[in-house]
């Protein structure tokens, strides 16, 4: 039977199950397991605490004052203006209103961008491990995913590996920094090398910067601050992670007016418009004082440290996350070689759910086989309880006498 380009691409990316259909994500599987067992869900990256009161109240105000119907296709003017102000305030980047498109979260932004620019057979560079939607959306476009491995201990892109991964068919390079799942922040040197490689192959650079305000030891520096990148750049971010409103699904794209028009032509057939009352609320969030953004960083850094201490006490080797929502923890010191099998047993063993890192990479990444990803975007109490439960993992894994 002849398969569509997306099916061939999906098979190549390991997204199909034994029946030839798209398989459920590991996140869906682990969340269902958490629900069934009552385990603490540190597998999926959503907070269990609400965001800033000013942002929540702004959404209520918008609902109460009639902001409940279709809005402008590009997004509300208030939010577009706030995004323009945000880029200038935090990064010194000057944007015009025509260079912004509001989307249904960063994932729709990524989907609209890929579908706007990719055709079957195009190659898309991603840095591995990677957010699983990259592979899925590239497959829908019929494109070929080309992973470039990020390796411990620093998980920085290797310049030679990146260059060797490209070809005349390289159409796009996806740059996720701050990086999910490793928590790595790409260095300026790494960013500049990516730009040079993109220039050499005349490739589009697509950035995923949803963790831009969750950087703990320094500030995020967008690749858009590199002048040579601007003409080939599509920058993506969102409000969900910064303001703990992941269910609102408000994201945005920043690019040249011509690219915004091309991507917008696709977006209109996806969600058309989205989240009308949430858009002015996100604008309120982006205009909050600097002290609020500092508080976000400090709060999540504290949560990271609570979970890291618990994982180390349990016997894991923990990679120190510079940014993001997640810690990656190697179970090899516990004598575990297969993190996928361990993830499926953790709810029973200690009442905690994590995600095997191998689910976010190719099967050939043997170096990731014993590693799990845990989310720390939870309440301090929940993280403390998870740390207590994890402390018993060593004895739970020990052979019976």
N, C-alpha and C positions, 0 to 999 in steps of 0.2 A: 504494500500500500504506500502511495506517495504521501510524504509528510510535508506540512507547511513549513516555511523557513523558521518560524518561531519554535516549532516542535523540535526541529533538528538542533537549533541553538540551545533550547532548554535541555535536551538530552546531553549535549556537550558540556553544559554547565552543571550537570548532575541534579537537575530539578525535577526529573520525572521518577515516579515510582515504578514498581515492577509491572504495573498494569499499563504503563505508558502514559499515565495522566500526571498532571502536576501534583506533587506530593504535598501534604500539609507541612507547614514550617515547623522547625524545632521549637519555636516559641509557642505555637499553638499546642503542641504536644506537651511541653513542660507546664504550661499554664493549666491545661486540663488535668494534669497529674497533681498539681498543687491544689486545685479545687476538689478533686476526688479524695485526696488524703488529708486536707487541712494543713498542709505544709506551708511554711513561710516562702512566698514566691520572690526569690531574688534572681529569677531567670529573665523576666521581662522588664524593660526599662521604663516603668512609669512610676511616678511618685505616689505615696499614700498620704500626702499632705497637700492642702490647697495652696495656691499661689498668693501673691500680694492682695490684700483687701482692696486697695485702690483699683486694681485691675478687675477683680470680680465685681465690684460695685459699678464700674463703668459698663460692664456687660449687662447688668441688671437695668441700669438707666437706659441703655440703648433699646433693650427689649420693651421697656415700659413707655418709650417715647417713639415707637413706630418703626424701629430699624429691623424689620422682620421680613422684608420682601427682597426680590432680586436687586442687587446693587450693580454698580458699574463693572463692566467686564475686566478692566485692569485692576480693580480694587477700589475701596473707598478713598476719596481724596485725602481724608484725614490720616489714614494709615500710610498712604504713599508718601505724604509729606513727612510723617514721623520717621519712616525708613530713610529718607534722604537726610534728615537731620541727624539720625543715629550714625550713619556712615561718616558724616563730616565730624561729628562730635567725638567719636571713639577712634577713628582711623585717619581723619584728614582727607577722606575721599569725597570728591565732589561729584554728585549725581544730578541729573535732571529728572523731572517727573516721568518723562517718556522712557526712562531707563529702568523702570520698576514695574513688575507684574506680581500681583498677589495671587497665591495659589492655595489649594487645599493641602496644606502642610508641605514639608520639604519633599516627601515621596512623590506627590503629584508634580511638583516642580521638576524633579528628576525625570519622571515619566514623560512629561510634556517635552522636555528638552531632548531626551533620547529619541522620542518618536518624531520630533521635528527634524532631526539632523541625520539619523542613521538609516541606512538601507541594508537589505540582506547582504551579508558578506563583509560589511565593515567590521573593523576590530576596535574594541574598547579596552583600554588599559585600566585596571583597578589595582589597588594595593591590598595584598592578602595577609591576614584575614580581612573580610570586608562585610559590610551591611548586606544582608541577603537580597534586598530589593534590587541592587545593582545587577545581579545576574538575571533576575526575573524580568526586569524591564528591558535589558539588552536583548534577551531572548524574544520578547514580544516584538521587537523591531527586527528580528532575524539576524542580529549582529553577533559576533563572536567575542566572548569575554576572554581577555588575556591577563591573567593575574601576575603581578610582580610580588614575590614574597617579601614580607617584612619579618626580620628574624630577631630573636632575643640577642643581647639584652636591651638594645636601644630602640628596636623596631623602626629605624629610619630607612627611607628608600635607598637601595644600593644603586649608585649612578650607572655602573656597568650593566647590571641586570635590567634596569629600566631601558637603557638604550638598546640592548639586545632583544628586548621584548617587542620593540616597535618594528613596523614593516611599512611598505608603501600603502597598505590597507588600513593603517592606524588612522582612525577618524576622530577619536576622542580619548582624553585622559581624565579620569575621575580622581579628584584629589580630596580626600576626607581628612581634614586636620582642623581642629583636634579630632583624633582618630578613634572611631568605634570599631573594634572593641578594646584596643590595647591601651587607650588613654595617652598615647604619644602625641606630642606636638611637633610637627615637622619643622626642622630648622630653616632659617632663611637660605642657607646654602642649598639645602634639598629643594626648596621651592624654586630657586633660580635655575637649578639644573633641570627641573621639570619644564620650566618655561623654555629653556634652550632646546630640549628634546621636542617639545610641541612645535616650536618654530621650524626645526629641521624637517618634521613630518607634515607640517601645515595642519596640525590637529587642533581641535577645540579643547580647551581646558574647562572642565565643569567642577566647581568646588561644592563640597557639602560641609557647611560651617555651623551646623545646628548647635554645637557645644561651644560656640565662640565666647560665651560669658562664664563658662565653667572651666576656666584655666586657673590653676592653683598657685603656681610659683612665679608666673609672669603673665603678661597680657597677650592675647591673641593678635597676630599680625597677619591680615589677609593677604593672599597672593595678589589681590587687586592693587596693593600698594606698589607692586613691581610694574613700572610703566610699560615694559616690553610685553606684559601679559594682557593688557587691557583690550586690545582689538580682537583677541581670540578667546575671551573669557566669558563664562556664564557662572555667576556666583549665586549660591543658594543658601538660605538660612530659614529659620522659623522661630516661633515664639514658644512652642510647647515645652522645650527643655528649660529655657531660661526662666519662665514664669510658672512652671509646674502646672501647665494647662494642656497636657498632651492630647486630651480629648477634643480640644477646640479645632485642631488641624488648620492653623493659620501659618502659612509660609510665604516666601517671596523669592523672586528671581531678580537679579540685577545684571544688566547687560546693555549692549548698545541698542538704540532704538530699533534698528533693523532686526536684531536677534530677538528682541522682545516681541516685535510684530510677528515673526515667524513662529516663535514658541506659543504666543497667544492664540494663533490660528489653530493650533492643536488643542490647547487648554480649553477652548470654547466647546469642544466636543467631548471633554472629559467631565468636569464638574460644571462648566459654564461659569458660574459664580459660586461663592461659598461663604458661609459663616458671617452673614451680614452684621449681627449684633456684636460679634467677637472682634471685628476689625477695629472699631473705635476703641475697644477695651485694650487691644494689643498696642494701639497708638499711645494710650495712657501709660502702658508699661514701658515702652521704649523711651518715654520722656521722663521717667522717674529719675530722681537725683542719683549722682554717682554713688552715694553711700548705700543705696539699695543694691546696686550691682556688687559692691564690695561685700555686703552681707550675704548675698547669694554664694559668692565664692567661698567665704569663710564657713558658711553652714555646710556646704557639700564637702569641703576639705575635712571638716570634723567627722562627717559621716564616713568618708573614705577611710579615715584613720581608725575609726571604731571597727569597721569590718576587716580592715587589713590586720589589725592586732588579733582578731578572732581567728582569721584564716591561718595566720602564722602559728598561733597556739595549737590549732588543730593539726599542724604538720605540713601544710601546703607551703610551697615556695611562691611568694607573691611578687608580681611585677609592680613597681611603684608608679601608679597612674599620675601623670602630669595634668590630666584634664578628664572631662566627661563624667559619666554615670557609673562606670564599670571598673572592676578589678579582675585581672586574669590571674588564676592561681593554678600552679602545676601540682598535680597529685602524685607525681613520681616519687617524691620522698616518702609517701605513705605506702609505696609498693604497688601503686595503681598504674597500669599501662593504658587502659581503655577508659577515657573520661566519659564517653557516651554511655557505657554500661554503668559507670558510677553515678552519672546524672539520673539514670532511671531508678537507681536504688536509694539515692540520698533521701527522698521523702520517707521511705520506710526506715532507713537507718537512723536518721537524726531529725527528720521533719523540716528539711530545708530543700529548696529547689534552685539549681543552677543550670547553665546551658553549656554543653560541650563546645569548646572553641573550634573543633574540627568541623562543626556544622556550618561555619562561616569561611570555609576554605576547601580546597580540593582534597580528595582522599590521599593524594600523594604527599601531603604535608605531614609526614610522620613525626616531625618535631613538635606538632601541636596536639598529638593524639592523647596525651595525658593531662591536658589543660582544660579548665573550665572558666566560664565567665560568670561573675556574680554582680548584680546591680546593688549599688549602695544608695540609691535615691529614695530611701525609706526613712521612717521616723527613727530617731535615736533609740527609742525603746525597742522597736522591731529589730534593729541591727544588733542591739545588745543581746536580745533573746536569741537571734541567729548565731551570734558568736558563742553563746553558752551552749547551744545545741551542737554546734560544729566541734566544740572541744571534746565531745565524746566520740568523734568519728574514728579515731585511731583504735580505740578499744572495740568499736562496732565492727571494724574491718578485720580485727585479729581472729585467727582461726580458733575455733572452739577447743577447749582443753580436752 
